[in-house]
Amino acid sequence: MNFVFFIWGRFYNKKMNKKKEEEGVKEVKILTYNVWFDSFNREKRYQEILRLVEESHADVVCLQEVIPAFIQLFKQSKLLQYRYTSHEQPSESYRVMMLVHNRKYLNYRMEFLPFKNSVMDRGLLSLHLPNLTISTAHFESIG
């Protein structure tokens, strides 16, 4: 299994043998974005971020600092709802969220691992594909 943290890019797995290649992920287009929970131009920023997600045609989208207002806008977009399944960390505060392409990935598992000493409900949200794990997190900046 490969374990990859990405900011933006594509993952190519050239080390797989032919049998594994038929079963596993060959290429993944990943987009990650910190949506910034602040109220400054929130509606305009969120709409622009969702437009960028739409235009990116990414296979997996990792988002940080997500609040309910952003989730609500995402759920109002019929195209994004059609294209992606959303997964969020359980949290009362702002959180991380991952969008997984509905048509490309049917066989996957999601997992949230809370950080042991987090005082802000932080943790690692991971997408486990047959031969690849993609994770996103937002780290604490206390003090």
Rosetta silent file (secondary structure, phi, psi, omega in degrees, C-alpha in Angstrom):
SEQUENCE: MNFVFFIWGRFYNKKMNKKKEEEGVKEVKILTYNVWFDSFNREKRYQEILRLVEESHADVVCLQEVIPAFIQLFKQSKLLQYRYTSHEQPSESYRVMMLVHNRKYLNYRMEFLPFKNSVMDRGLLSLHLPNLTISTAHFESIG
SCORE:     score description
SCORE:     0.000 S_00000001
   1 L     0.000  141.800  174.567    0.000    0.000    0.000 S_00000001
   2 E   -96.987  147.171  176.930    1.151    3.537   -0.743 S_00000001
   3 E  -126.829  118.769 -170.461    0.551    6.323    1.757 S_00000001
   4 E  -131.091  131.549  167.219    0.501    9.806    0.244 S_00000001
   5 L  -105.808  131.061 -176.360   -0.090   13.322    1.583 S_00000001
   6 L  -128.699  146.090  168.203   -0.766   15.760   -1.249 S_00000001
   7 L   -94.994  -49.342  176.252   -1.245   19.479   -1.617 S_00000001
   8 E  -163.368  135.844  175.465   -2.157   19.305   -5.308 S_00000001
   9 E   154.253 -166.590  179.137   -1.265   16.907   -8.011 S_00000001
  10 E  -121.748  146.228  176.986   -1.621   13.500   -9.508 S_00000001
  11 E  -106.860  126.646  175.115   -0.512   10.190   -8.107 S_00000001
  12 E  -117.962  128.323  178.186    0.970    7.648  -10.505 S_00000001
  13 L  -106.424   96.916 -177.798    1.725    4.162   -9.262 S_00000001
  14 L   -93.267   -6.603 -177.210    4.399    2.731  -11.577 S_00000001
  15 L   -88.641   -7.454 -177.672    5.575    0.073   -9.118 S_00000001
  16 L   -71.907  143.361  172.371    2.448   -2.075   -9.353 S_00000001
  17 L   -79.071  171.770 -172.785    2.633   -5.366  -11.200 S_00000001
  18 H   -59.477  -43.609 -179.094    0.114   -6.034  -13.980 S_00000001
  19 H   -62.265  -46.693  178.889   -2.368   -7.982  -11.797 S_00000001
  20 H   -62.398  -39.056 -178.868   -2.378   -5.289   -9.097 S_00000001
  21 H   -59.922  -37.570  179.219   -2.734   -2.562  -11.730 S_00000001
  22 H   -68.059  -29.806 -177.110   -5.961   -4.140  -12.962 S_00000001
  23 H   -91.384  -27.409 -168.920   -7.332   -4.183   -9.400 S_00000001
  24 L  -110.081 -172.522 -178.619   -5.984   -0.904   -8.042 S_00000001
  25 L   -77.490  130.592  178.908   -5.745    2.803   -8.608 S_00000001
  26 L   -97.640  -39.585 -177.863   -3.632    3.841  -11.588 S_00000001
  27 E  -151.148  138.694  178.839   -3.928    7.631  -11.368 S_00000001
  28 E  -132.822  129.390  174.403   -5.606    9.985   -8.918 S_00000001
  29 E   -99.709  116.978 -173.815   -6.194   13.710   -9.354 S_00000001
  30 E  -117.010  135.029  174.671   -6.262   15.279   -5.874 S_00000001
  31 E  -123.423  135.492  174.584   -7.221   18.824   -4.877 S_00000001
  32 E  -129.420  145.132 -175.785   -6.870   20.190   -1.373 S_00000001
  33 E  -152.428  133.643  171.293   -8.063   23.540   -0.098 S_00000001
  34 E   -90.065  112.554 -173.099   -8.292   25.328    3.228 S_00000001
  35 L   -81.110   -7.439  176.507  -11.690   27.034    2.949 S_00000001
  36 L    58.075  110.169 -175.158  -10.965   29.357    5.925 S_00000001
  37 L   -73.238  -11.563 -175.346  -13.797   29.454    8.452 S_00000001
  38 L   -57.830  153.771 -178.319  -13.616   33.246    8.946 S_00000001
  39 L   -80.005  -11.432 -178.415  -16.707   35.323    8.116 S_00000001
  40 L   -59.889  115.964 -179.709  -14.782   37.742    5.834 S_00000001
  41 L    49.539   33.651 -172.164  -16.432   37.439    2.356 S_00000001
  42 H   -54.905  -54.480 -176.230  -17.543   33.957    3.392 S_00000001
  43 H   -58.553  -46.689 -179.478  -20.396   33.445    0.910 S_00000001
  44 H   -63.761  -44.548  179.302  -18.378   34.748   -2.045 S_00000001
  45 H   -62.206  -45.914 -177.989  -15.279   32.711   -1.083 S_00000001
  46 H   -63.030  -41.736  178.135  -17.277   29.520   -0.584 S_00000001
  47 H   -63.937  -39.375  178.859  -19.021   29.871   -3.930 S_00000001
  48 H   -67.319  -41.327  177.782  -15.686   30.470   -5.648 S_00000001
  49 H   -62.075  -44.215  179.110  -14.099   27.456   -3.941 S_00000001
  50 H   -64.807  -34.921  175.845  -16.999   25.239   -5.013 S_00000001
  51 H   -64.190  -43.156  178.577  -16.651   26.561   -8.574 S_00000001
  52 H   -63.816  -39.932  176.203  -12.947   25.672   -8.519 S_00000001
  53 H   -60.977  -46.606  178.888  -13.765   22.193   -7.210 S_00000001
  54 H   -56.956  -48.447 -176.803  -16.324   21.782   -9.995 S_00000001
  55 H   -72.284  -22.863 -176.546  -13.870   22.888  -12.696 S_00000001
  56 H   -71.035  -27.680 -174.755  -10.986   20.808  -11.346 S_00000001
  57 L    53.542   34.614 -179.872  -12.693   17.480  -12.083 S_00000001
  58 L   -67.252  150.989  176.155  -10.605   16.112   -9.206 S_00000001
  59 L   -79.694  -36.747 -179.943  -11.058   12.500   -8.153 S_00000001
  60 E  -136.312  133.494  178.202  -10.604   13.345   -4.479 S_00000001
  61 E  -121.383  124.430  178.219  -10.995   16.755   -2.825 S_00000001
  62 E  -107.850  126.109 -176.260   -9.592   17.363    0.677 S_00000001
  63 E  -125.109  140.212  178.244  -10.946   20.411    2.510 S_00000001
  64 E  -121.030  158.649 -178.194   -9.911   21.964    5.813 S_00000001
  65 E    59.906   39.967 -179.740  -11.625   24.470    8.145 S_00000001
  66 E   -83.245  133.303  175.702  -15.056   23.394    6.923 S_00000001
  67 L  -120.211  167.255 -178.436  -18.081   24.712    8.830 S_00000001
  68 H   -53.017  -33.508  179.764  -21.801   23.875    8.413 S_00000001
  69 H   -62.020  -37.797  178.222  -22.346   26.901    6.100 S_00000001
  70 H   -69.541  -43.646  179.153  -19.868   25.436    3.595 S_00000001
  71 H   -59.913  -41.139  178.823  -21.434   21.973    3.828 S_00000001
  72 H   -60.038  -46.285  178.635  -24.855   23.551    3.209 S_00000001
  73 H   -63.658  -41.058  177.185  -23.626   25.277    0.010 S_00000001
  74 H   -58.366  -44.196 -177.174  -22.005   22.036   -1.162 S_00000001
  75 H   -70.974  -16.596  176.029  -25.301   20.194   -0.659 S_00000001
  76 H   -83.285  -14.401 -179.888  -27.138   22.838   -2.713 S_00000001
  77 L   -87.203  107.311 -178.684  -24.954   22.121   -5.744 S_00000001
  78 H   -63.520  -38.242  179.543  -26.682   19.407   -7.750 S_00000001
  79 H   -63.758  -47.359 -179.701  -23.621   18.884   -9.962 S_00000001
  80 H   -66.589  -37.880  176.739  -21.255   18.436   -7.011 S_00000001
  81 H   -63.951  -37.548  178.311  -23.755   16.193   -5.235 S_00000001
  82 H   -68.732  -39.408 -174.687  -24.030   14.098   -8.398 S_00000001
  83 H   -81.199  -35.076 -170.928  -20.252   13.905   -8.846 S_00000001
  84 E  -125.468  151.093  165.852  -19.071   13.428   -5.237 S_00000001
  85 E  -103.696  132.804 -177.734  -19.883   11.663   -2.009 S_00000001
  86 E  -100.030  145.827  176.820  -18.906   13.791    0.987 S_00000001
  87 E  -135.526  132.162 -177.959  -17.305   12.562    4.202 S_00000001
  88 E  -127.500  153.470  173.610  -16.689   14.770    7.229 S_00000001
  89 L   -75.180  144.450  175.165  -14.992   14.334   10.535 S_00000001
  90 L   -73.173  119.991 -177.358  -17.385   14.290   13.484 S_00000001
  91 L  -162.527  150.348  174.669  -16.847   17.623   15.236 S_00000001
  92 L   -88.139  -23.665  179.999  -18.637   20.493   16.898 S_00000001
  93 L   -99.151 -166.061  176.914  -16.081   22.995   15.614 S_00000001
  94 L   -67.069  157.016 -167.579  -14.748   23.470   12.113 S_00000001
  95 E  -144.588 -179.288  171.833  -13.547   20.251   10.550 S_00000001
  96 E  -101.018  156.138 -176.897  -11.984   18.477    7.602 S_00000001
  97 E  -144.581  146.060  177.032  -14.042   17.087    4.749 S_00000001
  98 E  -130.074  135.120  176.170  -13.271   14.808    1.831 S_00000001
  99 E  -108.840  129.240 -177.098  -15.151   14.528   -1.452 S_00000001
 100 E  -118.619  129.115 -177.450  -14.812   11.229   -3.309 S_00000001
 101 E   -60.152  124.162 -176.976  -15.757   10.866   -6.975 S_00000001
 102 L   -64.580  -37.235 -173.717  -18.927    8.723   -7.209 S_00000001
 103 L   -86.620  -26.614 -176.243  -18.212    7.106  -10.556 S_00000001
 104 L   -86.548  -35.116 -172.988  -14.506    6.360  -10.135 S_00000001
 105 L  -125.173  110.224  177.813  -14.406    4.850   -6.660 S_00000001
 106 L  -109.801  -26.433 -176.428  -16.966    2.370   -5.457 S_00000001
 107 L  -107.350   89.037  179.111  -14.700    0.126   -3.379 S_00000001
 108 L  -151.704  166.665  179.052  -13.255    2.228   -0.561 S_00000001
 109 E  -133.183  136.944  176.137  -13.318    2.702    3.189 S_00000001
 110 E  -102.352  149.409  179.710  -13.282    5.968    5.165 S_00000001
 111 E  -148.853  139.323  173.475  -11.679    6.303    8.578 S_00000001
 112 E  -119.071  122.090  178.308  -11.292    9.106   11.111 S_00000001
 113 E  -112.876  107.737  179.820   -8.473    8.811   13.638 S_00000001
 114 E   -66.505  143.301  174.687   -8.642   11.504   16.345 S_00000001
 115 L   -72.304  131.122 -171.798   -5.337   13.007   17.447 S_00000001
 116 L   -55.518  -45.320 -174.695   -4.682   11.750   20.945 S_00000001
 117 L  -105.819   20.344 -178.404   -3.790   15.070   22.612 S_00000001
 118 L   -71.603  135.495  174.276   -5.932   17.410   20.517 S_00000001
 119 L  -101.910    1.704 -176.310   -7.843   20.077   22.403 S_00000001
 120 L  -123.925   26.307  179.388   -9.673   21.125   19.200 S_00000001
 121 L    58.485   33.329 -177.901  -11.232   17.807   18.026 S_00000001
 122 L   -87.034  157.555  178.404   -8.535   17.408   15.359 S_00000001
 123 E  -175.164 -171.163 -176.918   -7.618   14.181   13.641 S_00000001
 124 E  -110.661  120.645  176.172   -6.787   12.411   10.401 S_00000001
 125 E   -99.757  122.483 -173.928   -9.530   11.708    7.846 S_00000001
 126 E  -124.868  141.361  173.322   -8.429    8.916    5.495 S_00000001
 127 E  -107.841  119.007  179.346   -9.740    7.401    2.284 S_00000001
 128 E  -104.930  110.285  173.561   -8.567    3.813    1.840 S_00000001
 129 E   -96.615  170.572 -176.893   -8.617    2.597   -1.762 S_00000001
 130 L   -52.843  -35.088 -178.165   -7.451   -0.920   -2.705 S_00000001
 131 L  -133.533   21.049 -176.449   -3.802    0.142   -3.137 S_00000001
 132 E  -156.747  139.249  172.604   -3.672    3.739   -1.898 S_00000001
 133 E  -118.399  129.971  177.382   -4.528    5.751    1.217 S_00000001
 134 E  -118.347  130.023 -176.630   -5.195    9.492    0.960 S_00000001
 135 E  -129.511  153.867  173.916   -5.446   11.493    4.177 S_00000001
 136 E  -137.771  150.784  179.886   -6.176   15.046    5.202 S_00000001
 137 E  -154.498  160.827  171.993   -5.806   16.871    8.504 S_00000001
 138 L  -129.312  116.593 -172.951   -5.805   20.357    9.940 S_00000001
 139 L   -85.350  156.670 -179.444   -3.256   20.815   12.693 S_00000001
 140 L   -76.665  144.811  175.133   -3.632   22.901   15.824 S_00000001
 141 L  -130.494   71.944 -177.066   -1.946   26.262   16.173 S_00000001
 142 L   -95.943  136.872  173.005   -2.335   27.000   19.848 S_00000001
 143 L    79.643    0.000    0.000   -0.269   29.588   21.661 S_00000001
